Amino acid sequence: MVSILDDLSQVSTGRAEFVVEGENIEELLNSETANLVVKKAAELGFNRPGVSNAGGPYPVDSAGQTDDDLLMGKRGPVAKYRRDFIVLAGI
C-alpha cells in the first residue's frame, strides 16, 4: 500500500512536491498512485491539479536514506521504495 509522506512533501501556492512511499516499485508506477497525489492536491485546494513530473522510484533503507551504494545493490537491505511527484494547479 502506498502512502504520501506529508513530512517530506512540500506544498506552496499552485505547486506541490509529494513524496510517496510503497513496498515495491510496481505499486509506485501504478496509475492509482498518480491519482492519489492528484486527489491530495485537490483536497488541499488546488484547482484542476495534474501531475507535471514524476521521478523514477528509488530505494530507501530503514532510516529512510538513499545513496549510490543502495541504488547499485552494494548495500542493503532495501526497506521501501519512494517516488517524487510534482503536481501543479490548472490555469
N, C-alpha and C positions, 0 to 999 in steps of 0.2 A: 504494500500500500504506500502510495506517495503522500508526502506532506510538504507544505510550504513552511520554510524556516523563517518565521517572522523576524527573529532577532538578527538574521543575516541579510534580510531583504531591505531595500531602500525605496521609499516612496516619496515623490515630490509632485508638484503640480503637473499633471498631464503625462507623467513618466514614472514607471516603476521597474525596479530590478528585483525579481523574485528568485530566490534560491530554493530549489525543490530537491527533496531527498527521497530516495527509494531503495528497495532491497536489490534491484537488478536494473541493468541497462534498458531492457526491453520495456519495462513499465515507464521509464522516463521518456522514451521515444514515442510512446503511445499518444495518439491524438487526444485522449481523455485528459492527459496531463496538461497539454496546452489549453484545453477547455477549462481546466481547474484554475490556471493563472488568470485567464480572461475573466472568469466568474469572480475571482477575488478582486480584480481591479474594478469591476462593475460595482461590487459591494462597497468599495472604497470611494465611489462616486465618479469614476471615470466614465465619460460619455463615449459610447460605442468603442470600447477598448479592443485592441488587437495586438497580437504578438509581432513585434518588429524584428526581433532577433532572438535566437536561442543557440547557445553554445552546445558543444558536444558533451555527453556525460563524462564525468571524471570520478575516480575512486577517492574515498577518504578512509582514514584509519579510525580507530575507536575514539581518538581525540578530535576527530573532525578535520584533520590536517591532510593535505595532499602535497606531493613533491614528485620530482622526476623519477626517483627510485621506486616509489609506489606505482607510478604510471607505467614504468617499464617492467614491473614484476620482480624487481630486485629486493624488495622488502614487502612485508605484509604482516598480518593479513589485512585484506580489504574488508572494512566493516559495512560500508554502504556506498552508494553512488549518489552524485549530485549533478544537477544541471541548472544553468542560469538562464533565465528568460528576461528579456526586456519587453515591456508592454507599454504602448502609447495610447493615449486617448485619441479618439477620432476628431477630425476638424469640424 
